């Protein structure tokens, strides 16, 4: 069986939803749920997070010590996905702005 690889032509990004370093409890939670750290190489990667996992994180916001700003952005991501009838939210993770042209 062959597996084709296609180039990504365009990535349109919104505002930052969370920071893997500053939101360490959230990052650890996501690692337990979807093996986050295994999907990001050298601080860079495109990850798909199921809406149900983001919703679970929001329900545990106090335990995860999420800031109000992070909670609002994650809630917005979840609402956008539901409006679009998506079951996942795709995030492009990278360090700083150096990868943007």
RODO-2510 file (C-alpha; in nm, 4 decimals, decimal comma):
residues 101
     n   res          X          Y          Z
     1     x     0,0000     0,0000     0,0000
     2     x     0,1323     0,3441    -0,0855
     3     x     0,0815     0,6588     0,1183
     4     x     0,0820     0,9830    -0,0738
     5     x     0,2218     1,3056     0,0726
     6     x     0,0757     1,6358    -0,0373
     7     x     0,2284     1,9801     0,0147
     8     x     0,0485     2,2306     0,2310
     9     x    -0,0197     2,5320     0,0127
    10     x    -0,1569     2,7745     0,2668
    11     x    -0,1948     2,7939     0,6428
    12     x    -0,4178     3,0720     0,7679
    13     x    -0,3594     3,1322     1,1364
    14     x    -0,5687     3,3092     1,3934
    15     x    -0,4515     3,4539     1,7231
    16     x    -0,2501     3,2507     1,9717
    17     x    -0,4829     3,0224     2,1702
    18     x    -0,2338     2,8974     2,4277
    19     x     0,1384     2,8722     2,4958
    20     x     0,2865     2,5279     2,5558
    21     x     0,5511     2,6710     2,7880
    22     x     0,3395     2,9118     2,9934
    23     x     0,0359     2,6821     2,9945
    24     x     0,2403     2,3827     3,1064
    25     x    -0,0463     2,2124     3,2914
    26     x    -0,2574     2,2296     2,9756
    27     x     0,0317     2,0943     2,7690
    28     x     0,0771     1,8051     3,0139
    29     x    -0,2980     1,7367     3,0058
    30     x    -0,2909     1,7300     2,6234
    31     x     0,0117     1,5030     2,6305
    32     x    -0,1781     1,2566     2,8497
    33     x    -0,4825     1,2750     2,6210
    34     x    -0,3295     1,2841     2,2717
    35     x     0,0486     1,2373     2,3167
    36     x     0,1102     1,6035     2,2371
    37     x     0,4859     1,6016     2,2925
    38     x     0,5310     1,3135     2,0490
    39     x     0,3604     1,5174     1,7764
    40     x     0,5745     1,8275     1,8088
    41     x     0,9356     1,8047     1,6950
    42     x     1,1889     2,0726     1,7895
    43     x     0,9042     2,2905     1,9142
    44     x     0,7238     2,2842     1,5811
    45     x     0,4305     2,0859     1,4528
    46     x     0,0739     2,0815     1,3305
    47     x    -0,1557     1,9065     1,5741
    48     x    -0,5224     1,8148     1,5659
    49     x    -0,6999     1,8247     1,8993
    50     x    -1,0478     1,6766     1,9224
    51     x    -1,3164     1,9202     2,0363
    52     x    -1,4143     1,6759     2,3109
    53     x    -1,0599     1,6951     2,4557
    54     x    -1,0608     2,0766     2,4480
    55     x    -1,4026     2,0740     2,6156
    56     x    -1,2674     1,8398     2,8830
    57     x    -0,9741     2,0780     2,9395
    58     x    -1,2130     2,3707     2,9749
    59     x    -1,4136     2,1783     3,2356
    60     x    -1,0864     2,1306     3,4270
    61     x    -0,9722     2,4912     3,3813
    62     x    -0,9249     2,5552     3,7511
    63     x    -0,7215     2,2379     3,8027
    64     x    -0,5141     2,3197     3,4918
    65     x    -0,4684     2,6780     3,6145
    66     x    -0,5850     2,8239     3,2826
    67     x    -0,5900     3,2008     3,2604
    68     x    -0,9131     3,3755     3,1685
    69     x    -0,7538     3,4735     2,8373
    70     x    -0,6592     3,1120     2,7521
    71     x    -1,0047     2,9865     2,8533
    72     x    -1,1769     3,2428     2,6310
    73     x    -0,9562     3,1575     2,3339
    74     x    -1,0043     2,7820     2,3748
    75     x    -1,3803     2,8317     2,4104
    76     x    -1,3759     3,0395     2,0919
    77     x    -1,1836     2,7619     1,9128
    78     x    -1,4396     2,5041     2,0291
    79     x    -1,7346     2,7212     1,9256
    80     x    -1,5815     2,7864     1,5827
    81     x    -1,5227     2,4151     1,5295
    82     x    -1,8793     2,3291     1,6298
    83     x    -2,0182     2,6005     1,4014
    84     x    -1,8125     2,4549     1,1165
    85     x    -1,9269     2,1026     1,2145
    86     x    -1,5648     2,0041     1,2782
    87     x    -1,4709     1,7495     1,5417
    88     x    -1,1137     1,8773     1,5699
    89     x    -0,9237     2,2024     1,6021
    90     x    -0,5937     2,2184     1,4160
    91     x    -0,3101     2,4136     1,5767
    92     x     0,0216     2,5135     1,4213
    93     x     0,2744     2,5205     1,7042
    94     x     0,6087     2,6948     1,6718
    95     x     0,8432     2,9083     1,8716
    96     x     0,8128     3,2816     1,8136
    97     x     0,7455     3,4587     1,4876
    98     x     1,0612     3,3465     1,3088
    99     x     0,8723     3,0904     1,0969
   100     x     0,6283     3,3427     0,9556
   101     x     0,7087     3,5174     0,6317
***
